[in-house]
Amino acid sequence: MTDPTEIWMEAIRLTGQGFRVEISSEVTGVPANAERYYEHHLMWCGAGISQLMHWNYRHRLLDGLPALLCGPEQAMLTAA
């Protein structure tokens, strides 16, 4: 998603379902929230996932932390 209104509406919807949602305007290779106030960590993939973010996802699973990739495009980004 790139439309700010859609992003906010999705955040409001997820918050209404009991999720703790944090939104960042910057795309990084690390999760937006390093604190663990959640039972499940949802990683939103609106336009693919970087290798570093995919590494973070895999290691969360290997560490036994509940994590889920969400969004319309979950494929790994390739270098240009």
A tleap script that builds the chain and sets N, CA, C and O, in Angstrom:
source leaprc.protein.ff14SB
mol = sequence {
  NMET THR ASP PRO THR GLU ILE TRP MET GLU
  ALA ILE ARG LEU THR GLY GLN GLY PHE ARG
  VAL GLU ILE SER SER GLU VAL THR GLY VAL
  PRO ALA ASN ALA GLU ARG TYR TYR GLU HIE
  HIE LEU MET TRP CYS GLY ALA GLY ILE SER
  GLN LEU MET HIE TRP ASN TYR ARG HIE ARG
  LEU LEU ASP GLY LEU PRO ALA LEU LEU CYS
  GLY PRO GLU GLN ALA MET LEU THR ALA CALA
}
set mol.1.N position { 0.834 -1.181 0.000 }
set mol.1.CA position { 0.000 0.000 0.000 }
set mol.1.C position { 0.871 1.233 0.000 }
set mol.1.O position { 1.884 1.293 0.696 }
set mol.2.N position { 0.479 2.197 -0.769 }
set mol.2.CA position { 1.206 3.461 -0.768 }
set mol.2.C position { 0.302 4.632 -0.393 }
set mol.2.O position { 0.792 5.704 -0.036 }
set mol.3.N position { -1.004 4.436 -0.471 }
set mol.3.CA position { -1.942 5.501 -0.136 }
set mol.3.C position { -2.018 5.653 1.385 }
set mol.3.O position { -2.446 4.725 2.072 }
set mol.4.N position { -1.608 6.814 1.925 }
set mol.4.CA position { -1.609 6.996 3.383 }
set mol.4.C position { -2.963 6.742 4.031 }
set mol.4.O position { -3.029 6.235 5.150 }
set mol.5.N position { -4.046 7.091 3.338 }
set mol.5.CA position { -5.375 6.865 3.898 }
set mol.5.C position { -5.645 5.376 4.060 }
set mol.5.O position { -6.181 4.955 5.085 }
set mol.6.N position { -5.279 4.568 3.057 }
set mol.6.CA position { -5.465 3.118 3.153 }
set mol.6.C position { -4.641 2.529 4.295 }
set mol.6.O position { -5.102 1.644 5.014 }
set mol.7.N position { -3.424 3.027 4.451 }
set mol.7.CA position { -2.553 2.527 5.522 }
set mol.7.C position { -3.179 2.827 6.882 }
set mol.7.O position { -3.236 1.953 7.747 }
set mol.8.N position { -3.648 4.062 7.071 }
set mol.8.CA position { -4.274 4.409 8.341 }
set mol.8.C position { -5.546 3.604 8.573 }
set mol.8.O position { -5.797 3.166 9.696 }
set mol.9.N position { -6.351 3.402 7.536 }
set mol.9.CA position { -7.583 2.629 7.690 }
set mol.9.C position { -7.260 1.178 8.081 }
set mol.9.O position { -7.951 0.591 8.914 }
set mol.10.N position { -6.221 0.608 7.484 }
set mol.10.CA position { -5.815 -0.750 7.835 }
set mol.10.C position { -5.314 -0.801 9.274 }
set mol.10.O position { -5.613 -1.752 9.997 }
set mol.11.N position { -4.556 0.209 9.698 }
set mol.11.CA position { -4.073 0.265 11.077 }
set mol.11.C position { -5.239 0.360 12.060 }
set mol.11.O position { -5.232 -0.294 13.103 }
set mol.12.N position { -6.225 1.162 11.731 }
set mol.12.CA position { -7.407 1.299 12.589 }
set mol.12.C position { -8.165 -0.016 12.657 }
set mol.12.O position { -8.619 -0.418 13.728 }
set mol.13.N position { -8.303 -0.683 11.531 }
set mol.13.CA position { -9.007 -1.976 11.494 }
set mol.13.C position { -8.286 -3.000 12.364 }
set mol.13.O position { -8.923 -3.699 13.152 }
set mol.14.N position { -6.964 -3.095 12.227 }
set mol.14.CA position { -6.193 -4.061 13.009 }
set mol.14.C position { -6.214 -3.723 14.495 }
set mol.14.O position { -6.270 -4.621 15.335 }
set mol.15.N position { -6.168 -2.425 14.824 }
set mol.15.CA position { -6.253 -2.016 16.217 }
set mol.15.C position { -7.596 -2.430 16.807 }
set mol.15.O position { -7.670 -2.872 17.953 }
set mol.16.N position { -8.654 -2.285 16.017 }
set mol.16.CA position { -9.987 -2.694 16.448 }
set mol.16.C position { -10.085 -4.185 16.699 }
set mol.16.O position { -10.957 -4.633 17.444 }
set mol.17.N position { -9.201 -4.962 16.086 }
set mol.17.CA position { -9.186 -6.411 16.292 }
set mol.17.C position { -8.276 -6.801 17.458 }
set mol.17.O position { -8.077 -7.984 17.736 }
set mol.18.N position { -7.725 -5.788 18.133 }
set mol.18.CA position { -6.920 -6.062 19.308 }
set mol.18.C position { -5.422 -6.057 19.096 }
set mol.18.O position { -4.667 -6.355 20.021 }
set mol.19.N position { -4.972 -5.721 17.882 }
set mol.19.CA position { -3.539 -5.665 17.614 }
set mol.19.C position { -2.977 -4.326 18.070 }
set mol.19.O position { -3.678 -3.314 18.059 }
set mol.20.N position { -1.726 -4.325 18.465 }
set mol.20.CA position { -1.002 -3.087 18.737 }
set mol.20.C position { -0.290 -2.717 17.450 }
set mol.20.O position { 0.585 -3.455 16.998 }
set mol.21.N position { -0.642 -1.604 16.859 }
set mol.21.CA position { -0.136 -1.226 15.540 }
set mol.21.C position { 0.758 -0.002 15.660 }
set mol.21.O position { 0.386 0.991 16.285 }
set mol.22.N position { 1.933 -0.079 15.061 }
set mol.22.CA position { 2.813 1.075 14.961 }
set mol.22.C position { 3.141 1.275 13.498 }
set mol.22.O position { 3.420 0.311 12.786 }
set mol.23.N position { 3.110 2.517 13.042 }
set mol.23.CA position { 3.343 2.823 11.636 }
set mol.23.C position { 4.594 3.678 11.524 }
set mol.23.O position { 4.786 4.631 12.280 }
set mol.24.N position { 5.434 3.321 10.573 }
set mol.24.CA position { 6.654 4.081 10.331 }
set mol.24.C position { 6.653 4.539 8.881 }
set mol.24.O position { 6.281 3.782 7.984 }
set mol.25.N position { 7.070 5.778 8.655 }
set mol.25.CA position { 7.126 6.292 7.290 }
set mol.25.C position { 8.407 5.864 6.585 }
set mol.25.O position { 8.558 6.086 5.383 }
set mol.26.N position { 9.325 5.255 7.319 }
set mol.26.CA position { 10.591 4.816 6.746 }
set mol.26.C position { 10.633 3.298 6.651 }
set mol.26.O position { 10.253 2.600 7.591 }
set mol.27.N position { 11.096 2.789 5.511 }
set mol.27.CA position { 11.258 1.354 5.333 }
set mol.27.C position { 12.648 0.988 5.826 }
set mol.27.O position { 13.645 1.552 5.377 }
set mol.28.N position { 12.708 0.036 6.757 }
set mol.28.CA position { 13.991 -0.397 7.294 }
set mol.28.C position { 14.082 -1.910 7.202 }
set mol.28.O position { 13.116 -2.573 6.825 }
set mol.29.N position { 15.214 -2.443 7.537 }
set mol.29.CA position { 15.400 -3.887 7.523 }
set mol.29.C position { 15.140 -4.539 8.858 }
set mol.29.O position { 15.354 -5.741 9.014 }
set mol.30.N position { 14.681 -3.763 9.826 }
set mol.30.CA position { 14.406 -4.312 11.148 }
set mol.30.C position { 12.959 -4.026 11.523 }
set mol.30.O position { 12.367 -3.067 11.028 }
set mol.31.N position { 12.386 -4.854 12.396 }
set mol.31.CA position { 11.007 -4.615 12.808 }
set mol.31.C position { 10.835 -3.238 13.429 }
set mol.31.O position { 11.754 -2.716 14.061 }
set mol.32.N position { 9.669 -2.656 13.252 }
set mol.32.CA position { 9.404 -1.306 13.725 }
set mol.32.C position { 9.412 -1.215 15.241 }
set mol.32.O position { 9.699 -0.152 15.790 }
set mol.33.N position { 9.106 -2.294 15.918 }
set mol.33.CA position { 8.994 -2.249 17.371 }
set mol.33.C position { 9.796 -3.386 17.981 }
set mol.33.O position { 9.436 -4.552 17.820 }
set mol.34.N position { 10.877 -3.063 18.679 }
set mol.34.CA position { 11.704 -4.092 19.282 }
set mol.34.C position { 11.184 -4.535 20.646 }
set mol.34.O position { 11.621 -5.565 21.159 }
set mol.35.N position { 10.262 -3.783 21.244 }
set mol.35.CA position { 9.699 -4.169 22.527 }
set mol.35.C position { 8.703 -5.290 22.327 }
set mol.35.O position { 8.080 -5.391 21.270 }
set mol.36.N position { 8.550 -6.125 23.322 }
set mol.36.CA position { 7.673 -7.294 23.172 }
set mol.36.C position { 6.423 -7.162 24.029 }
set mol.36.O position { 6.275 -7.868 25.026 }
set mol.37.N position { 5.533 -6.270 23.650 }
set mol.37.CA position { 4.257 -6.124 24.330 }
set mol.37.C position { 3.173 -6.893 23.600 }
set mol.37.O position { 1.994 -6.719 23.907 }
set mol.38.N position { 3.526 -7.725 22.661 }
set mol.38.CA position { 2.577 -8.400 21.795 }
set mol.38.C position { 2.710 -9.905 21.948 }
set mol.38.O position { 3.737 -10.410 22.401 }
set mol.39.N position { 1.668 -10.606 21.568 }
set mol.39.CA position { 1.721 -12.059 21.538 }
set mol.39.C position { 2.138 -12.539 20.152 }
set mol.39.O position { 2.770 -13.588 20.021 }
set mol.40.N position { 1.794 -11.787 19.135 }
set mol.40.CA position { 2.144 -12.130 17.754 }
set mol.40.C position { 2.700 -10.897 17.067 }
set mol.40.O position { 2.249 -9.779 17.315 }
set mol.41.N position { 3.683 -11.108 16.202 }
set mol.41.CA position { 4.266 -9.996 15.467 }
set mol.41.C position { 3.908 -10.155 13.990 }
set mol.41.O position { 4.297 -11.137 13.357 }
set mol.42.N position { 3.176 -9.199 13.446 }
set mol.42.CA position { 2.791 -9.216 12.044 }
set mol.42.C position { 3.727 -8.308 11.277 }
set mol.42.O position { 3.864 -7.131 11.610 }
set mol.43.N position { 4.375 -8.841 10.250 }
set mol.43.CA position { 5.259 -8.045 9.403 }
set mol.43.C position { 4.532 -7.774 8.099 }
set mol.43.O position { 4.261 -8.692 7.326 }
set mol.44.N position { 4.220 -6.510 7.861 }
set mol.44.CA position { 3.460 -6.121 6.670 }
set mol.44.C position { 4.380 -6.052 5.461 }
set mol.44.O position { 5.427 -5.405 5.498 }
set mol.45.N position { 3.980 -6.723 4.396 }
set mol.45.CA position { 4.751 -6.741 3.145 }
set mol.45.C position { 3.868 -6.169 2.050 }
set mol.45.O position { 3.150 -6.909 1.378 }
set mol.46.N position { 3.918 -4.867 1.869 }
set mol.46.CA position { 3.102 -4.223 0.861 }
set mol.46.C position { 3.717 -4.259 -0.522 }
set mol.46.O position { 3.006 -4.196 -1.525 }
set mol.47.N position { 5.044 -4.363 -0.580 }
set mol.47.CA position { 5.730 -4.358 -1.882 }
set mol.47.C position { 6.944 -5.278 -1.837 }
set mol.47.O position { 8.016 -4.920 -2.327 }
set mol.48.N position { 6.783 -6.437 -1.265 }
set mol.48.CA position { 7.894 -7.378 -1.159 }
set mol.48.C position { 8.618 -7.224 0.166 }
set mol.48.O position { 8.334 -6.314 0.944 }
set mol.49.N position { 9.562 -8.130 0.410 }
set mol.49.CA position { 10.294 -8.112 1.665 }
set mol.49.C position { 11.793 -8.150 1.368 }
set mol.49.O position { 12.245 -8.911 0.513 }
set mol.50.N position { 12.549 -7.329 2.076 }
set mol.50.CA position { 13.998 -7.288 1.860 }
set mol.50.C position { 14.642 -8.549 2.446 }
set mol.50.O position { 14.036 -9.254 3.254 }
set mol.51.N position { 15.861 -8.812 2.030 }
set mol.51.CA position { 16.576 -9.970 2.557 }
set mol.51.C position { 16.785 -9.834 4.060 }
set mol.51.O position { 16.655 -10.812 4.796 }
set mol.52.N position { 17.109 -8.620 4.522 }
set mol.52.CA position { 17.332 -8.421 5.948 }
set mol.52.C position { 16.052 -8.622 6.749 }
set mol.52.O position { 16.072 -9.246 7.811 }
set mol.53.N position { 14.933 -8.091 6.240 }
set mol.53.CA position { 13.669 -8.273 6.945 }
set mol.53.C position { 13.267 -9.744 6.931 }
set mol.53.O position { 12.716 -10.238 7.914 }
set mol.54.N position { 13.533 -10.453 5.833 }
set mol.54.CA position { 13.223 -11.883 5.769 }
set mol.54.C position { 14.083 -12.652 6.768 }
set mol.54.O position { 13.608 -13.598 7.396 }
set mol.55.N position { 15.351 -12.249 6.919 }
set mol.55.CA position { 16.236 -12.860 7.912 }
set mol.55.C position { 15.654 -12.657 9.311 }
set mol.55.O position { 15.619 -13.592 10.111 }
set mol.56.N position { 15.193 -11.424 9.612 }
set mol.56.CA position { 14.567 -11.147 10.906 }
set mol.56.C position { 13.349 -12.037 11.125 }
set mol.56.O position { 13.166 -12.580 12.215 }
set mol.57.N position { 12.527 -12.189 10.112 }
set mol.57.CA position { 11.330 -13.035 10.198 }
set mol.57.C position { 11.714 -14.482 10.504 }
set mol.57.O position { 11.169 -15.089 11.425 }
set mol.58.N position { 12.654 -15.036 9.728 }
set mol.58.CA position { 13.070 -16.435 9.931 }
set mol.58.C position { 13.639 -16.649 11.323 }
set mol.58.O position { 13.355 -17.660 11.964 }
set mol.59.N position { 14.436 -15.706 11.790 }
set mol.59.CA position { 15.039 -15.878 13.109 }
set mol.59.C position { 14.024 -15.719 14.239 }
set mol.59.O position { 14.186 -16.331 15.295 }
set mol.60.N position { 13.013 -14.937 14.046 }
set mol.60.CA position { 11.930 -14.882 15.035 }
set mol.60.C position { 11.277 -16.253 15.151 }
set mol.60.O position { 11.020 -16.742 16.251 }
set mol.61.N position { 11.014 -16.867 14.000 }
set mol.61.CA position { 10.405 -18.203 14.021 }
set mol.61.C position { 11.331 -19.216 14.683 }
set mol.61.O position { 10.889 -20.012 15.512 }
set mol.62.N position { 12.612 -19.192 14.324 }
set mol.62.CA position { 13.584 -20.123 14.905 }
set mol.62.C position { 13.727 -19.927 16.420 }
set mol.62.O position { 14.005 -20.883 17.145 }
set mol.63.N position { 13.540 -18.703 16.895 }
set mol.63.CA position { 13.615 -18.414 18.331 }
set mol.63.C position { 12.313 -18.750 19.053 }
set mol.63.O position { 12.206 -18.558 20.264 }
set mol.64.N position { 11.327 -19.251 18.314 }
set mol.64.CA position { 10.060 -19.628 18.925 }
set mol.64.C position { 9.102 -18.479 19.148 }
set mol.64.O position { 8.122 -18.623 19.879 }
set mol.65.N position { 9.372 -17.330 18.526 }
set mol.65.CA position { 8.479 -16.184 18.655 }
set mol.65.C position { 7.413 -16.245 17.567 }
set mol.65.O position { 7.734 -16.506 16.408 }
set mol.66.N position { 6.157 -16.009 17.917 }
set mol.66.CA position { 5.109 -16.034 16.900 }
set mol.66.C position { 5.225 -14.844 15.959 }
set mol.66.O position { 5.156 -13.694 16.391 }
set mol.67.N position { 5.400 -15.120 14.684 }
set mol.67.CA position { 5.524 -14.066 13.665 }
set mol.67.C position { 4.755 -14.501 12.425 }
set mol.67.O position { 4.633 -15.693 12.141 }
set mol.68.N position { 4.240 -13.522 11.696 }
set mol.68.CA position { 3.465 -13.807 10.494 }
set mol.68.C position { 3.730 -12.735 9.454 }
set mol.68.O position { 3.701 -11.543 9.759 }
set mol.69.N position { 3.991 -13.163 8.217 }
set mol.69.CA position { 4.104 -12.215 7.106 }
set mol.69.C position { 2.699 -11.922 6.599 }
set mol.69.O position { 1.925 -12.847 6.349 }
set mol.70.N position { 2.366 -10.658 6.445 }
set mol.70.CA position { 1.050 -10.238 5.969 }
set mol.70.C position { 1.231 -9.278 4.804 }
set mol.70.O position { 2.305 -8.703 4.622 }
set mol.71.N position { 0.194 -9.111 4.032 }
set mol.71.CA position { 0.226 -8.119 2.970 }
set mol.71.C position { 0.115 -8.737 1.594 }
set mol.71.O position { 0.186 -9.956 1.435 }
set mol.72.N position { -0.062 -7.877 0.596 }
set mol.72.CA position { -0.337 -8.361 -0.757 }
set mol.72.C position { 0.880 -8.905 -1.496 }
set mol.72.O position { 0.710 -9.655 -2.457 }
set mol.73.N position { 2.117 -8.555 -1.082 }
set mol.73.CA position { 3.289 -9.023 -1.821 }
set mol.73.C position { 4.364 -9.472 -0.840 }
set mol.73.O position { 5.089 -8.651 -0.279 }
set mol.74.N position { 4.459 -10.794 -0.639 }
set mol.74.CA position { 5.375 -11.348 0.349 }
set mol.74.C position { 6.639 -11.942 -0.276 }
set mol.74.O position { 7.443 -12.562 0.421 }
set mol.75.N position { 6.817 -11.757 -1.576 }
set mol.75.CA position { 7.992 -12.284 -2.249 }
set mol.75.C position { 9.240 -11.497 -1.838 }
set mol.75.O position { 9.162 -10.315 -1.503 }
set mol.76.N position { 10.383 -12.173 -1.869 }
set mol.76.CA position { 11.654 -11.533 -1.518 }
set mol.76.C position { 12.037 -10.563 -2.639 }
set mol.76.O position { 11.957 -10.901 -3.820 }
set mol.77.N position { 12.447 -9.370 -2.257 }
set mol.77.CA position { 12.910 -8.382 -3.234 }
set mol.77.C position { 14.241 -8.838 -3.816 }
set mol.77.O position { 15.064 -9.419 -3.109 }
set mol.78.N position { 14.450 -8.580 -5.078 }
set mol.78.CA position { 15.720 -8.913 -5.707 }
set mol.78.C position { 16.509 -7.639 -5.943 }
set mol.78.O position { 15.932 -6.570 -6.143 }
set mol.79.N position { 17.821 -7.754 -5.920 }
set mol.79.CA position { 18.678 -6.588 -6.149 }
set mol.79.C position { 18.535 -6.112 -7.580 }
set mol.79.O position { 18.440 -6.926 -8.499 }
set mol.80.N position { 18.517 -4.822 -7.777 }
set mol.80.CA position { 18.344 -4.263 -9.125 }
set mol.80.C position { 19.645 -4.262 -9.888 }
set mol.80.O position { 19.685 -3.827 -11.039 }
savepdb mol mol.pdb
quit
